[in-house]
Amino acid sequence: MNGSTSQILTTIGDGARLGDVITTGGNPHTVTNVRRVAGGRKVLEFADGNVYVLGPALLIQVMRTSRTRVRLVAGRDGLARVALS
């Protein structure tokens, strides 16, 4: 079994990473590529082909999804336990 949780975070431009969803102009964009350029800026490429350049100290809000793997394991007493990883 797998699950995921999403959270809205405020980070600086330097903290943006792959998979983040950033809303610009009212439209959500999923980050598919991140590269660093001169001046500490980051170039974010989105799934829809748009590109955005962020300054290293610019505050942005991102939606970040973390995946949780759920598996059942047997306990010493023979009962099933849930393990998260």
Phi and psi restraints in degrees (range 20) as a CNS / XPLOR table:
assign (resid 1 and name C) (resid 2 and name N)
       (resid 2 and name CA) (resid 2 and name C) 1.0 -129.9 20.0 2
assign (resid 2 and name N) (resid 2 and name CA)
       (resid 2 and name C) (resid 3 and name N) 1.0 149.8 20.0 2
assign (resid 2 and name C) (resid 3 and name N)
       (resid 3 and name CA) (resid 3 and name C) 1.0 -141.1 20.0 2
assign (resid 3 and name N) (resid 3 and name CA)
       (resid 3 and name C) (resid 4 and name N) 1.0 172.1 20.0 2
assign (resid 3 and name C) (resid 4 and name N)
       (resid 4 and name CA) (resid 4 and name C) 1.0 -148.2 20.0 2
assign (resid 4 and name N) (resid 4 and name CA)
       (resid 4 and name C) (resid 5 and name N) 1.0 152.9 20.0 2
assign (resid 4 and name C) (resid 5 and name N)
       (resid 5 and name CA) (resid 5 and name C) 1.0 -126.9 20.0 2
assign (resid 5 and name N) (resid 5 and name CA)
       (resid 5 and name C) (resid 6 and name N) 1.0 144.2 20.0 2
assign (resid 5 and name C) (resid 6 and name N)
       (resid 6 and name CA) (resid 6 and name C) 1.0 -118.5 20.0 2
assign (resid 6 and name N) (resid 6 and name CA)
       (resid 6 and name C) (resid 7 and name N) 1.0 145.3 20.0 2
assign (resid 6 and name C) (resid 7 and name N)
       (resid 7 and name CA) (resid 7 and name C) 1.0 -143.8 20.0 2
assign (resid 7 and name N) (resid 7 and name CA)
       (resid 7 and name C) (resid 8 and name N) 1.0 149.9 20.0 2
assign (resid 7 and name C) (resid 8 and name N)
       (resid 8 and name CA) (resid 8 and name C) 1.0 -93.8 20.0 2
assign (resid 8 and name N) (resid 8 and name CA)
       (resid 8 and name C) (resid 9 and name N) 1.0 125.4 20.0 2
assign (resid 8 and name C) (resid 9 and name N)
       (resid 9 and name CA) (resid 9 and name C) 1.0 -123.3 20.0 2
assign (resid 9 and name N) (resid 9 and name CA)
       (resid 9 and name C) (resid 10 and name N) 1.0 149.6 20.0 2
assign (resid 9 and name C) (resid 10 and name N)
       (resid 10 and name CA) (resid 10 and name C) 1.0 -104.3 20.0 2
assign (resid 10 and name N) (resid 10 and name CA)
       (resid 10 and name C) (resid 11 and name N) 1.0 125.2 20.0 2
assign (resid 10 and name C) (resid 11 and name N)
       (resid 11 and name CA) (resid 11 and name C) 1.0 -137.4 20.0 2
assign (resid 11 and name N) (resid 11 and name CA)
       (resid 11 and name C) (resid 12 and name N) 1.0 171.0 20.0 2
assign (resid 11 and name C) (resid 12 and name N)
       (resid 12 and name CA) (resid 12 and name C) 1.0 -90.5 20.0 2
assign (resid 12 and name N) (resid 12 and name CA)
       (resid 12 and name C) (resid 13 and name N) 1.0 163.0 20.0 2
assign (resid 12 and name C) (resid 13 and name N)
       (resid 13 and name CA) (resid 13 and name C) 1.0 -52.9 20.0 2
assign (resid 13 and name N) (resid 13 and name CA)
       (resid 13 and name C) (resid 14 and name N) 1.0 -33.2 20.0 2
assign (resid 13 and name C) (resid 14 and name N)
       (resid 14 and name CA) (resid 14 and name C) 1.0 -68.6 20.0 2
assign (resid 14 and name N) (resid 14 and name CA)
       (resid 14 and name C) (resid 15 and name N) 1.0 -16.6 20.0 2
assign (resid 14 and name C) (resid 15 and name N)
       (resid 15 and name CA) (resid 15 and name C) 1.0 -92.9 20.0 2
assign (resid 15 and name N) (resid 15 and name CA)
       (resid 15 and name C) (resid 16 and name N) 1.0 -1.5 20.0 2
assign (resid 15 and name C) (resid 16 and name N)
       (resid 16 and name CA) (resid 16 and name C) 1.0 -66.7 20.0 2
assign (resid 16 and name N) (resid 16 and name CA)
       (resid 16 and name C) (resid 17 and name N) 1.0 141.9 20.0 2
assign (resid 16 and name C) (resid 17 and name N)
       (resid 17 and name CA) (resid 17 and name C) 1.0 -144.1 20.0 2
assign (resid 17 and name N) (resid 17 and name CA)
       (resid 17 and name C) (resid 18 and name N) 1.0 170.8 20.0 2
assign (resid 17 and name C) (resid 18 and name N)
       (resid 18 and name CA) (resid 18 and name C) 1.0 -55.7 20.0 2
assign (resid 18 and name N) (resid 18 and name CA)
       (resid 18 and name C) (resid 19 and name N) 1.0 139.3 20.0 2
assign (resid 18 and name C) (resid 19 and name N)
       (resid 19 and name CA) (resid 19 and name C) 1.0 88.8 20.0 2
assign (resid 19 and name N) (resid 19 and name CA)
       (resid 19 and name C) (resid 20 and name N) 1.0 -15.7 20.0 2
assign (resid 19 and name C) (resid 20 and name N)
       (resid 20 and name CA) (resid 20 and name C) 1.0 -62.6 20.0 2
assign (resid 20 and name N) (resid 20 and name CA)
       (resid 20 and name C) (resid 21 and name N) 1.0 148.1 20.0 2
assign (resid 20 and name C) (resid 21 and name N)
       (resid 21 and name CA) (resid 21 and name C) 1.0 -111.3 20.0 2
assign (resid 21 and name N) (resid 21 and name CA)
       (resid 21 and name C) (resid 22 and name N) 1.0 120.6 20.0 2
assign (resid 21 and name C) (resid 22 and name N)
       (resid 22 and name CA) (resid 22 and name C) 1.0 -116.8 20.0 2
assign (resid 22 and name N) (resid 22 and name CA)
       (resid 22 and name C) (resid 23 and name N) 1.0 131.0 20.0 2
assign (resid 22 and name C) (resid 23 and name N)
       (resid 23 and name CA) (resid 23 and name C) 1.0 -97.3 20.0 2
assign (resid 23 and name N) (resid 23 and name CA)
       (resid 23 and name C) (resid 24 and name N) 1.0 120.8 20.0 2
assign (resid 23 and name C) (resid 24 and name N)
       (resid 24 and name CA) (resid 24 and name C) 1.0 -128.0 20.0 2
assign (resid 24 and name N) (resid 24 and name CA)
       (resid 24 and name C) (resid 25 and name N) 1.0 132.9 20.0 2
assign (resid 24 and name C) (resid 25 and name N)
       (resid 25 and name CA) (resid 25 and name C) 1.0 61.8 20.0 2
assign (resid 25 and name N) (resid 25 and name CA)
       (resid 25 and name C) (resid 26 and name N) 1.0 26.3 20.0 2
assign (resid 25 and name C) (resid 26 and name N)
       (resid 26 and name CA) (resid 26 and name C) 1.0 82.1 20.0 2
assign (resid 26 and name N) (resid 26 and name CA)
       (resid 26 and name C) (resid 27 and name N) 1.0 0.9 20.0 2
assign (resid 26 and name C) (resid 27 and name N)
       (resid 27 and name CA) (resid 27 and name C) 1.0 -113.5 20.0 2
assign (resid 27 and name N) (resid 27 and name CA)
       (resid 27 and name C) (resid 28 and name N) 1.0 129.9 20.0 2
assign (resid 27 and name C) (resid 28 and name N)
       (resid 28 and name CA) (resid 28 and name C) 1.0 -76.7 20.0 2
assign (resid 28 and name N) (resid 28 and name CA)
       (resid 28 and name C) (resid 29 and name N) 1.0 138.5 20.0 2
assign (resid 28 and name C) (resid 29 and name N)
       (resid 29 and name CA) (resid 29 and name C) 1.0 -130.1 20.0 2
assign (resid 29 and name N) (resid 29 and name CA)
       (resid 29 and name C) (resid 30 and name N) 1.0 130.4 20.0 2
assign (resid 29 and name C) (resid 30 and name N)
       (resid 30 and name CA) (resid 30 and name C) 1.0 -92.6 20.0 2
assign (resid 30 and name N) (resid 30 and name CA)
       (resid 30 and name C) (resid 31 and name N) 1.0 128.0 20.0 2
assign (resid 30 and name C) (resid 31 and name N)
       (resid 31 and name CA) (resid 31 and name C) 1.0 -74.6 20.0 2
assign (resid 31 and name N) (resid 31 and name CA)
       (resid 31 and name C) (resid 32 and name N) 1.0 123.5 20.0 2
assign (resid 31 and name C) (resid 32 and name N)
       (resid 32 and name CA) (resid 32 and name C) 1.0 -112.0 20.0 2
assign (resid 32 and name N) (resid 32 and name CA)
       (resid 32 and name C) (resid 33 and name N) 1.0 -15.7 20.0 2
assign (resid 32 and name C) (resid 33 and name N)
       (resid 33 and name CA) (resid 33 and name C) 1.0 -153.1 20.0 2
assign (resid 33 and name N) (resid 33 and name CA)
       (resid 33 and name C) (resid 34 and name N) 1.0 139.2 20.0 2
assign (resid 33 and name C) (resid 34 and name N)
       (resid 34 and name CA) (resid 34 and name C) 1.0 -131.1 20.0 2
assign (resid 34 and name N) (resid 34 and name CA)
       (resid 34 and name C) (resid 35 and name N) 1.0 130.3 20.0 2
assign (resid 34 and name C) (resid 35 and name N)
       (resid 35 and name CA) (resid 35 and name C) 1.0 -140.8 20.0 2
assign (resid 35 and name N) (resid 35 and name CA)
       (resid 35 and name C) (resid 36 and name N) 1.0 147.8 20.0 2
assign (resid 35 and name C) (resid 36 and name N)
       (resid 36 and name CA) (resid 36 and name C) 1.0 -91.1 20.0 2
assign (resid 36 and name N) (resid 36 and name CA)
       (resid 36 and name C) (resid 37 and name N) 1.0 138.3 20.0 2
assign (resid 36 and name C) (resid 37 and name N)
       (resid 37 and name CA) (resid 37 and name C) 1.0 -127.0 20.0 2
assign (resid 37 and name N) (resid 37 and name CA)
       (resid 37 and name C) (resid 38 and name N) 1.0 -179.7 20.0 2
assign (resid 37 and name C) (resid 38 and name N)
       (resid 38 and name CA) (resid 38 and name C) 1.0 -52.3 20.0 2
assign (resid 38 and name N) (resid 38 and name CA)
       (resid 38 and name C) (resid 39 and name N) 1.0 146.1 20.0 2
assign (resid 38 and name C) (resid 39 and name N)
       (resid 39 and name CA) (resid 39 and name C) 1.0 80.0 20.0 2
assign (resid 39 and name N) (resid 39 and name CA)
       (resid 39 and name C) (resid 40 and name N) 1.0 11.8 20.0 2
assign (resid 39 and name C) (resid 40 and name N)
       (resid 40 and name CA) (resid 40 and name C) 1.0 78.3 20.0 2
assign (resid 40 and name N) (resid 40 and name CA)
       (resid 40 and name C) (resid 41 and name N) 1.0 4.6 20.0 2
assign (resid 40 and name C) (resid 41 and name N)
       (resid 41 and name CA) (resid 41 and name C) 1.0 -74.6 20.0 2
assign (resid 41 and name N) (resid 41 and name CA)
       (resid 41 and name C) (resid 42 and name N) 1.0 161.3 20.0 2
assign (resid 41 and name C) (resid 42 and name N)
       (resid 42 and name CA) (resid 42 and name C) 1.0 -122.5 20.0 2
assign (resid 42 and name N) (resid 42 and name CA)
       (resid 42 and name C) (resid 43 and name N) 1.0 139.6 20.0 2
assign (resid 42 and name C) (resid 43 and name N)
       (resid 43 and name CA) (resid 43 and name C) 1.0 -101.6 20.0 2
assign (resid 43 and name N) (resid 43 and name CA)
       (resid 43 and name C) (resid 44 and name N) 1.0 120.3 20.0 2
assign (resid 43 and name C) (resid 44 and name N)
       (resid 44 and name CA) (resid 44 and name C) 1.0 -104.3 20.0 2
assign (resid 44 and name N) (resid 44 and name CA)
       (resid 44 and name C) (resid 45 and name N) 1.0 127.1 20.0 2
assign (resid 44 and name C) (resid 45 and name N)
       (resid 45 and name CA) (resid 45 and name C) 1.0 -105.5 20.0 2
assign (resid 45 and name N) (resid 45 and name CA)
       (resid 45 and name C) (resid 46 and name N) 1.0 135.7 20.0 2
assign (resid 45 and name C) (resid 46 and name N)
       (resid 46 and name CA) (resid 46 and name C) 1.0 -105.3 20.0 2
assign (resid 46 and name N) (resid 46 and name CA)
       (resid 46 and name C) (resid 47 and name N) 1.0 160.8 20.0 2
assign (resid 46 and name C) (resid 47 and name N)
       (resid 47 and name CA) (resid 47 and name C) 1.0 -58.9 20.0 2
assign (resid 47 and name N) (resid 47 and name CA)
       (resid 47 and name C) (resid 48 and name N) 1.0 -29.3 20.0 2
assign (resid 47 and name C) (resid 48 and name N)
       (resid 48 and name CA) (resid 48 and name C) 1.0 -87.5 20.0 2
assign (resid 48 and name N) (resid 48 and name CA)
       (resid 48 and name C) (resid 49 and name N) 1.0 6.3 20.0 2
assign (resid 48 and name C) (resid 49 and name N)
       (resid 49 and name CA) (resid 49 and name C) 1.0 94.9 20.0 2
assign (resid 49 and name N) (resid 49 and name CA)
       (resid 49 and name C) (resid 50 and name N) 1.0 -10.6 20.0 2
assign (resid 49 and name C) (resid 50 and name N)
       (resid 50 and name CA) (resid 50 and name C) 1.0 -71.2 20.0 2
assign (resid 50 and name N) (resid 50 and name CA)
       (resid 50 and name C) (resid 51 and name N) 1.0 154.8 20.0 2
assign (resid 50 and name C) (resid 51 and name N)
       (resid 51 and name CA) (resid 51 and name C) 1.0 -128.7 20.0 2
assign (resid 51 and name N) (resid 51 and name CA)
       (resid 51 and name C) (resid 52 and name N) 1.0 142.5 20.0 2
assign (resid 51 and name C) (resid 52 and name N)
       (resid 52 and name CA) (resid 52 and name C) 1.0 -137.5 20.0 2
assign (resid 52 and name N) (resid 52 and name CA)
       (resid 52 and name C) (resid 53 and name N) 1.0 134.2 20.0 2
assign (resid 52 and name C) (resid 53 and name N)
       (resid 53 and name CA) (resid 53 and name C) 1.0 -106.3 20.0 2
assign (resid 53 and name N) (resid 53 and name CA)
       (resid 53 and name C) (resid 54 and name N) 1.0 126.2 20.0 2
assign (resid 53 and name C) (resid 54 and name N)
       (resid 54 and name CA) (resid 54 and name C) 1.0 -112.7 20.0 2
assign (resid 54 and name N) (resid 54 and name CA)
       (resid 54 and name C) (resid 55 and name N) 1.0 136.6 20.0 2
assign (resid 54 and name C) (resid 55 and name N)
       (resid 55 and name CA) (resid 55 and name C) 1.0 -72.6 20.0 2
assign (resid 55 and name N) (resid 55 and name CA)
       (resid 55 and name C) (resid 56 and name N) 1.0 154.1 20.0 2
assign (resid 55 and name C) (resid 56 and name N)
       (resid 56 and name CA) (resid 56 and name C) 1.0 -65.5 20.0 2
assign (resid 56 and name N) (resid 56 and name CA)
       (resid 56 and name C) (resid 57 and name N) 1.0 -23.9 20.0 2
assign (resid 56 and name C) (resid 57 and name N)
       (resid 57 and name CA) (resid 57 and name C) 1.0 -110.3 20.0 2
assign (resid 57 and name N) (resid 57 and name CA)
       (resid 57 and name C) (resid 58 and name N) 1.0 6.5 20.0 2
assign (resid 57 and name C) (resid 58 and name N)
       (resid 58 and name CA) (resid 58 and name C) 1.0 -70.3 20.0 2
assign (resid 58 and name N) (resid 58 and name CA)
       (resid 58 and name C) (resid 59 and name N) 1.0 126.9 20.0 2
assign (resid 58 and name C) (resid 59 and name N)
       (resid 59 and name CA) (resid 59 and name C) 1.0 -78.8 20.0 2
assign (resid 59 and name N) (resid 59 and name CA)
       (resid 59 and name C) (resid 60 and name N) 1.0 130.7 20.0 2
assign (resid 59 and name C) (resid 60 and name N)
       (resid 60 and name CA) (resid 60 and name C) 1.0 -136.4 20.0 2
assign (resid 60 and name N) (resid 60 and name CA)
       (resid 60 and name C) (resid 61 and name N) 1.0 157.0 20.0 2
assign (resid 60 and name C) (resid 61 and name N)
       (resid 61 and name CA) (resid 61 and name C) 1.0 -104.8 20.0 2
assign (resid 61 and name N) (resid 61 and name CA)
       (resid 61 and name C) (resid 62 and name N) 1.0 135.0 20.0 2
assign (resid 61 and name C) (resid 62 and name N)
       (resid 62 and name CA) (resid 62 and name C) 1.0 -130.0 20.0 2
assign (resid 62 and name N) (resid 62 and name CA)
       (resid 62 and name C) (resid 63 and name N) 1.0 151.9 20.0 2
assign (resid 62 and name C) (resid 63 and name N)
       (resid 63 and name CA) (resid 63 and name C) 1.0 -102.7 20.0 2
assign (resid 63 and name N) (resid 63 and name CA)
       (resid 63 and name C) (resid 64 and name N) 1.0 121.7 20.0 2
assign (resid 63 and name C) (resid 64 and name N)
       (resid 64 and name CA) (resid 64 and name C) 1.0 -117.4 20.0 2
assign (resid 64 and name N) (resid 64 and name CA)
       (resid 64 and name C) (resid 65 and name N) 1.0 130.9 20.0 2
assign (resid 64 and name C) (resid 65 and name N)
       (resid 65 and name CA) (resid 65 and name C) 1.0 -107.1 20.0 2
assign (resid 65 and name N) (resid 65 and name CA)
       (resid 65 and name C) (resid 66 and name N) 1.0 129.3 20.0 2
assign (resid 65 and name C) (resid 66 and name N)
       (resid 66 and name CA) (resid 66 and name C) 1.0 -113.2 20.0 2
assign (resid 66 and name N) (resid 66 and name CA)
       (resid 66 and name C) (resid 67 and name N) 1.0 135.5 20.0 2
assign (resid 66 and name C) (resid 67 and name N)
       (resid 67 and name CA) (resid 67 and name C) 1.0 -92.5 20.0 2
assign (resid 67 and name N) (resid 67 and name CA)
       (resid 67 and name C) (resid 68 and name N) 1.0 137.8 20.0 2
assign (resid 67 and name C) (resid 68 and name N)
       (resid 68 and name CA) (resid 68 and name C) 1.0 -118.4 20.0 2
assign (resid 68 and name N) (resid 68 and name CA)
       (resid 68 and name C) (resid 69 and name N) 1.0 126.4 20.0 2
assign (resid 68 and name C) (resid 69 and name N)
       (resid 69 and name CA) (resid 69 and name C) 1.0 -94.5 20.0 2
assign (resid 69 and name N) (resid 69 and name CA)
       (resid 69 and name C) (resid 70 and name N) 1.0 128.7 20.0 2
assign (resid 69 and name C) (resid 70 and name N)
       (resid 70 and name CA) (resid 70 and name C) 1.0 -114.4 20.0 2
assign (resid 70 and name N) (resid 70 and name CA)
       (resid 70 and name C) (resid 71 and name N) 1.0 130.0 20.0 2
assign (resid 70 and name C) (resid 71 and name N)
       (resid 71 and name CA) (resid 71 and name C) 1.0 -139.2 20.0 2
assign (resid 71 and name N) (resid 71 and name CA)
       (resid 71 and name C) (resid 72 and name N) 1.0 152.7 20.0 2
assign (resid 71 and name C) (resid 72 and name N)
       (resid 72 and name CA) (resid 72 and name C) 1.0 -94.9 20.0 2
assign (resid 72 and name N) (resid 72 and name CA)
       (resid 72 and name C) (resid 73 and name N) 1.0 135.0 20.0 2
assign (resid 72 and name C) (resid 73 and name N)
       (resid 73 and name CA) (resid 73 and name C) 1.0 -128.7 20.0 2
assign (resid 73 and name N) (resid 73 and name CA)
       (resid 73 and name C) (resid 74 and name N) 1.0 151.5 20.0 2
assign (resid 73 and name C) (resid 74 and name N)
       (resid 74 and name CA) (resid 74 and name C) 1.0 -85.5 20.0 2
assign (resid 74 and name N) (resid 74 and name CA)
       (resid 74 and name C) (resid 75 and name N) 1.0 131.5 20.0 2
assign (resid 74 and name C) (resid 75 and name N)
       (resid 75 and name CA) (resid 75 and name C) 1.0 -84.0 20.0 2
assign (resid 75 and name N) (resid 75 and name CA)
       (resid 75 and name C) (resid 76 and name N) 1.0 169.0 20.0 2
assign (resid 75 and name C) (resid 76 and name N)
       (resid 76 and name CA) (resid 76 and name C) 1.0 -60.8 20.0 2
assign (resid 76 and name N) (resid 76 and name CA)
       (resid 76 and name C) (resid 77 and name N) 1.0 -27.7 20.0 2
assign (resid 76 and name C) (resid 77 and name N)
       (resid 77 and name CA) (resid 77 and name C) 1.0 -86.6 20.0 2
assign (resid 77 and name N) (resid 77 and name CA)
       (resid 77 and name C) (resid 78 and name N) 1.0 5.0 20.0 2
assign (resid 77 and name C) (resid 78 and name N)
       (resid 78 and name CA) (resid 78 and name C) 1.0 87.5 20.0 2
assign (resid 78 and name N) (resid 78 and name CA)
       (resid 78 and name C) (resid 79 and name N) 1.0 -6.2 20.0 2
assign (resid 78 and name C) (resid 79 and name N)
       (resid 79 and name CA) (resid 79 and name C) 1.0 -85.9 20.0 2
assign (resid 79 and name N) (resid 79 and name CA)
       (resid 79 and name C) (resid 80 and name N) 1.0 148.1 20.0 2
assign (resid 79 and name C) (resid 80 and name N)
       (resid 80 and name CA) (resid 80 and name C) 1.0 -75.6 20.0 2
assign (resid 80 and name N) (resid 80 and name CA)
       (resid 80 and name C) (resid 81 and name N) 1.0 141.2 20.0 2
assign (resid 80 and name C) (resid 81 and name N)
       (resid 81 and name CA) (resid 81 and name C) 1.0 -122.3 20.0 2
assign (resid 81 and name N) (resid 81 and name CA)
       (resid 81 and name C) (resid 82 and name N) 1.0 153.9 20.0 2
assign (resid 81 and name C) (resid 82 and name N)
       (resid 82 and name CA) (resid 82 and name C) 1.0 -100.3 20.0 2
assign (resid 82 and name N) (resid 82 and name CA)
       (resid 82 and name C) (resid 83 and name N) 1.0 129.4 20.0 2
assign (resid 82 and name C) (resid 83 and name N)
       (resid 83 and name CA) (resid 83 and name C) 1.0 -116.4 20.0 2
assign (resid 83 and name N) (resid 83 and name CA)
       (resid 83 and name C) (resid 84 and name N) 1.0 130.5 20.0 2
assign (resid 83 and name C) (resid 84 and name N)
       (resid 84 and name CA) (resid 84 and name C) 1.0 -103.2 20.0 2
assign (resid 84 and name N) (resid 84 and name CA)
       (resid 84 and name C) (resid 85 and name N) 1.0 138.7 20.0 2
